[in-house]
Amino acid sequence: MNKLKSRKILLLPGDGIGPEVVREVKKIIEWFNKNKSLDFSFEEELIGGASIDANKIPITDEVFYKSLESDAVILGACGGPKWDNLEFSKRPERALLKLRKELKLFANLRPAICFKQLVDSSSLKPEIVSGLDIMIVRELTGGIYFGEPRGIEPIENNQRRGINTHSYTTSEIQRIARVAFDLAKKRKNKVTSCEKSNVMEAGVLWREEVQALKDKEYKKVELNHMLADNCAMQLLRNPKQFDIILADNLFGDMLSDEAAMLTGSLGLLPSASLGSRDKKGKIRSLYEPVHGSAPDIAGKNIANPIATILSLSMALRYSLDLAKEADLLDVSVQKVLDEGLRTKDIMSVGKKEVTTTDMGDAIISKLK
Ligand code: NAD
């Protein structure tokens, strides 16, 4: 069998449960290399708190440049109580912000799918979440998390003032809206764009620019506008009304976490962060589970690796042009859930509780 061109995957396990869940991804990549004649080359590097401990900074230039050269970067999680007292600019999470910013990863894709096998894990009634399949498209490099001026400054009477700036330009809005509209064409052709145009000028601009792009280039896509607070409410009331939700950095952060909980566990949710296509047709990308480093369960081999494994599946699909392999991995996850295997976070009566390692092994056994 011919080996495909070697593609570089950079693994950044990070902190807390990060190394435990990325270990399972590594096993799957090795399985693909051995059994599907793929030829991924992969390296593993430090990021976040682990990098601070070893190098005094959350990401070294060397690791940063490796991520630039990779075809896909897969990250575990950054952060934890050990580093919580560091000054903001030196904390583990800065590595992630730097990667997102410097790789120009402006589009964050977060699917919220309610697996039929886990419908009882959701805090909502089964009939409300069963069959749920939403994609949240969040702008990732603009808005209030990056806007200037920012900071904390002393003011009169021994008081302090915290400042952050929320701003978006036409091109930033159009760029992310285009991602949502293009994805919509491959799904149910429906986009709900969220902002707070009732109280924020940046929200007014957001609404106008998204509408203008739709009118000009995406006439056949159904577009609705919704205030972000109403969207938060509708996600609980009737989540199945949504197909794609488009939102800025701040509202997208909150709405995607809320959508995450509709599905039952953070341990099941992957994400992709994508940049623009370069001249060679390569898209810079970072794949990571939605969850953080879960310090409360780190080191116990009980974390759910499925979110990170499905992040690998998104990498296969969006960065490595291996849709068939991505489908195979998705189906293997379904089969393991069908057989009743559950990590602790999704455990229920009558099912079999397994460790992180067992879950990874079971998924690999279904790939065969
Ligand atoms: P978290 O996602 O780490 O944990 C929230 C809860 O969900 C915890 O009870 C945890 O045990 C559980 N959980 C999360 N992932 C799980 C999994 N795979 N399997 C089973 N249970 C799981 O969020 P947090 O507690 O708010 O944050 C902890 C640390 O992670 C903080 O330092 C935070 O800054 C960092 N964080 C990092 C990222 C990232 O790297 N992208 C994202 C969010 C939080």
Boltz pocket constraint, residues with backbone or C-beta under 6 A from the ligand:
constraints:
  - pocket:
      binder: B
      contacts: [[A, 17], [A, 21], [A, 76], [A, 77], [A, 78], [A, 79], [A, 80], [A, 81], [A, 93], [A, 96], [A, 266], [A, 267], [A, 268], [A, 288], [A, 289], [A, 290], [A, 291], [A, 292], [A, 293], [A, 294], [A, 295], [A, 296], [A, 297], [A, 302], [A, 303], [A, 304], [A, 305], [A, 307], [A, 345]]
      max_distance: 6.0
